[in-house]
Amino acid sequence: MELFQHIAPLRSQLQCWRQQSQRLAFVPTMGNLHAGHLSLVEAARQQADKVIVSIFVNPTQFNDPNDLLSYPRTLEHDLDKLTTVCDAVFFPTEAVIYPTGSAAAVSIIVPEITQHLCGYYRPGHFAGVATVIVKLLNIVQPDYLLLGEKDYQQLLVVKRLVADLQITTQVMAVETYRESNGLAMSSRNQHLTASQKETASALYQQLGQIKNAIGQGDRDYKTLIAQASQRLQQKGFEVEYLAVCRDHDLQPAEKADTKLRILIAVYIDKVRLIDNIACYLA
């Protein structure tokens, strides 16, 4: 496994691999790696000859400064996990990615899809995500970019910017990796107590309940959302949003739509959790 903190030597190595007709897959992360991240790396390995992982805590996607300060930096632990499963790790400093400073950096805005759901509750978040992804894709220039479906809105944002900016990288979605009780794997899960983790399994259960109701012909999305929200509130969740959307653009679903995505964001105590599932109708 090769380690890189600067752009020039990384590009030199990647160019060598390309000259050998090696296909490159890229997995961007913010570190604090868990089994969900490693499932992306495994999927990347199946897709390409060489796998590159980045570890960079991107300051521009945090709309709460306290979240940025408290985000775990576990580089040595992360590198240990990656040693046998990837070919290169890029772990730049902020000065490498934002040479003029993050506050003065060029920002990329993806319209429409970033205006609701997480985009509404976390203003500026997706501009930060879009900007750093374009920077990283420009540096690595991979054949494949692997992203998890857990951050589904982010996945669509990246697909949109890759298409609009005519970037040749193929974006590949990887199914959400879940804990044994159905809870979507997330770095935030480490902030939950054992009891809260068990309670949090209700998120996936409620998404499944809505999906089953829709599959049985219930198209009263407003009522389904209200009922599920009430059940979650009774379990102690603060529901930020729960929505039934069109799968491809996350606009509110209508009765005639057949490819749906059910998305949720909640707080349990002070920990924010998100999840989603697909609901495809015949």
NORHUDA-V568773 format. One record per residue. D_LAST is the distance of its C-alpha to the last C-alpha in whole Angstrom. Layout:
d_last->(D_LAST:D_LAST)
This chain:
d_last->(46:47:48:48:49:50:48:50:50:47:46:49:47:44:46:47:44:43:46:45:42:40:36:36:34:34:33:35:36:38:39:40:37:35:33:30:32:33:30:29:33:31:28:31:33:30:30:33:37:38:37:38:38:39:41:41:41:41:43:41:38:39:40:42:45:45:42:43:46:45:42:43:45:45:46:48:45:42:44:45:41:41:44:42:39:39:42:43:43:43:45:46:48:47:50:49:45:47:51:51:50:47:48:49:46:44:41:37:35:31:31:28:26:29:30:27:26:29:30:31:33:34:36:37:35:33:35:37:34:34:37:38:35:36:40:39:37:40:42:40:38:36:33:30:30:28:27:25:22:24:25:22:24:27:24:23:27:28:25:26:30:30:28:30:34:33:33:33:31:28:26:24:22:23:21:23:26:26:29:29:28:25:27:26:29:32:35:35:35:38:40:38:40:39:38:36:34:33:33:30:28:27:25:22:22:22:19:17:18:16:13:13:14:11:9:11:11:14:14:18:18:21:22:20:22:25:25:24:27:29:28:29:32:33:33:35:33:33:30:30:27:23:21:17:17:15:14:16:19:19:20:19:15:15:13:11:10:7:9:11:15:17:20:24:27:30:34:35:39:39:36:33:30:27:23:20:16:13:10:7:4:0)
